[in-house]
């Protein structure tokens, strides 16, 4: 049994495939542009944060610092890492400075920001953490205290 498709069916199928590929490429391009734009905003924010920190008496000692550690889950090691925007010294201590450019992320009570700062305290050999809020152009020292010990 010989099945032959009319030429128009083949062209229609090819047109559908090409349309899908073009739409996919366009969507990826928009995502890429959005990611590049966010990265540009973040990089500009970090540069402005360095100026703000310097004016406040801090000295930048490291940029984009990565620390690695092992997380054990059910007796199995899992390699993890954290990257901090800046490590600074000043006011009698060494601090991780996390730079935030958005209005929501710059709040220390925002769960993802709070967890990030807490993680930095455990991973980096520092005296504390600073949240550099570039939306409001202010530096906040954040500390954690357990109020209700078990």
Secondary structure, DSSP 8 states (H G I E B T S, - for coil): ------HHHHHHHHHHHHHHHHHHHHHHHHHHHHHHHHHHHHHHHHHHHHHHHHHTT-EEEEEEEEEEEEEEETTEEEEEEEEEEEEEEETTEEEEEEEE-STTTT-TTSHHHHHHHHHHHHHS--SEEEEEETTTTEEEEE----SS--
